[in-house]
Amino acid sequence: MTRLGDGVFKSPTAQDAEAYCRNFGAPTRFLDGAAARVQAGEVSYRCD
């Protein structure tokens, strides 16, 4: 998990993202193209 700012994170896989948000009991909201810095194969998301 990497913090991109403004509450946006990136992880190598969707499963890693969901596991990270689950630590806080928060649902995962995946973002489409929210951060241009995210490379192919990685996902950007928020824990809302």
C-alpha positions as CSV (number, residue, x, y, z in Angstrom):
1,M,0.0,0.0,0.0
2,T,1.2,3.5,-0.9
3,R,-0.4,6.8,0.0
4,L,-0.9,9.0,-3.0
5,G,-2.5,11.9,-1.1
6,D,-6.1,13.2,-0.5
7,G,-7.0,9.8,1.0
8,V,-6.1,7.9,-2.2
9,F,-4.0,4.7,-1.9
10,K,-2.5,2.3,-4.4
11,S,-1.8,-1.4,-4.0
12,P,-0.4,-4.1,-6.4
13,T,-3.7,-6.0,-6.4
14,A,-7.4,-5.5,-5.7
15,Q,-7.1,-8.2,-3.0
16,D,-4.4,-6.2,-1.2
17,A,-6.5,-3.1,-1.3
18,E,-9.5,-4.8,0.1
19,A,-7.4,-6.4,2.9
20,Y,-6.0,-3.0,3.8
21,C,-9.4,-1.3,4.0
22,R,-10.8,-4.3,6.0
23,N,-8.2,-3.4,8.8
24,F,-10.4,-0.3,9.4
25,G,-13.7,-1.9,8.8
26,A,-14.2,0.4,5.8
27,P,-15.5,-0.5,2.3
28,T,-13.1,-0.3,-0.6
29,R,-13.9,2.2,-3.3
30,F,-11.8,1.7,-6.4
31,L,-11.0,4.7,-8.5
32,D,-10.6,4.7,-12.3
33,G,-7.6,6.8,-13.4
34,A,-7.7,8.9,-10.3
35,A,-4.0,9.0,-10.1
36,A,-1.8,9.0,-13.2
37,R,1.1,7.8,-11.1
38,V,-0.5,4.3,-10.7
39,Q,1.2,1.9,-13.1
40,A,-0.6,-0.9,-15.1
41,G,-1.5,-3.8,-12.8
42,E,-1.9,-1.6,-9.7
43,V,-5.2,-0.3,-8.4
44,S,-6.0,3.0,-6.9
45,Y,-8.7,3.3,-4.2
46,R,-10.1,4.9,-1.1
47,C,-11.2,3.3,2.2
48,D,-14.6,4.9,2.7
